[in-house]
Amino acid sequence: MKRLIYLDNAATTKTRPQVVEAMLPYFSEIYGNPSSVYDFAAPVKEAVTAAREAIAATLGTRKEDIYFTAGGTEADNWAIKAAAEAYREKGNHIITSRIEHHAVLHTCQYLEKHGFEVTYLDVDENGVVKLDELKKAIRPSTILISIMFANNEIGTIEPIREIGAAAKEHGILFHTDAVQAYGHLPISVDELGIDMLSASGHKINGPKGVGFLYIRKGVKIRSFIHGGAQERKRRAGTENVPGIVGLGRAAQIAAETMEERAKKETELREYLIRQVLDRVPYTRVNGHRTDRLPNNVSFAFQFIEGESLLILLDSKGICGSSGSACTSGSLDPSHVLLAIGLPHEIAHGSLRLTLSEENTKEEMDYVAQAIEEIVARLRNMSPLYEDFIKKNACR
Ligand SMILES: *Cc1c(COP(=O)(O)O)cnc(C)c1O
């Protein structure tokens, strides 16, 4: 049987068996509508409340501030569009960064077509938002700052506390896309000055198609989906009860296991990075070397195409991701890799590997060995590499 080494946990994760188990009864025996008044529906309503409480506890907040959504993308859309609408009288300026997920970037671009002005902040070579630029970008008309907690491609963790403080000082709302950070890093919304936070179930070993938006009490925010009275009338539609129960359980387990998991993943991450850097010349690590997600490894290999590398890794049973947007029909390297200043040709040779607690050191050895062989093979076919070697030999 072909070996499978799954190293694409930033794309999605395996749902934990305990999470599936918690969800199952809500598809079958306990199927009532949480809005119904009879006794039969009471345990359904209670399960939704328990999930909301479990999630609120992980962020140090109240259950009333957690709103369930259909995932991270919806939470990002809601936070940004509804805040823009609710605060339109105060101003029309939004600050974000160049390295946000498309759920944030494309939402901001949409708002630009509807009378809003958006500043896309540069990041440094490690992918860290420049705080002095952020402060300079603030105008009297700024109503919202939306900066991701940690980047999904290069793993860099942003200076959230400092951004929260700057936003608070100027009376500006602060939203963070924490889809990659939630469940992996400790987050206290009060300590960090976060007004809105997006998270997603399937990035934390929970189900797909369910997530939440945290909205601080007192933030004026409009309903996103109009209809019934669910989610305090702000997000109508019969609740995805099994999904919500699964998300709650996944959030709880993620919080309980966070410290140990982060330690294990960081060790594996560092081991893999060391192995690959030792074996493969002309390789760089993308993203901040220490302020990064415990499970994120991102390389750029000179003289090769990330897409070819991915296909050959797949033939060895290794699932990873490249830094280009080929799947979306474009050959441009990712906006994140370009924003950290990588030239096109180097950005094209990028590979993202995102680990889980289930990976082993032995797997990392296998992966490093596979990368070494494949990169050597691809470079041998590369005219660029040939030229480079010739030039160096002549020196
Ligand atoms: C995956 C991801 C999203 C989208 O979440 P979905 O639940 O898949 O819609 C948004 N932001 C970041 C940073 C992500 O990694």
The ligand as an ORCA input file, in Angstrom:
! r2SCAN-3c Opt
* xyz 0 1
  C      -8.684     28.362      5.988
  C      -8.614     29.819      6.259
  C      -9.745     30.648      6.101
  C     -11.055     30.121      5.564
  O     -11.712     29.294      6.473
  P     -12.880     28.306      5.923
  O     -13.472     27.745      7.164
  O     -12.174     27.292      5.094
  O     -13.827     29.148      5.155
  C      -9.619     31.978      6.414
  N      -8.472     32.487      6.868
  C      -7.364     31.741      7.036
  C      -6.125     32.359      7.574
  C      -7.400     30.383      6.730
  O      -6.301     29.653      6.891
*
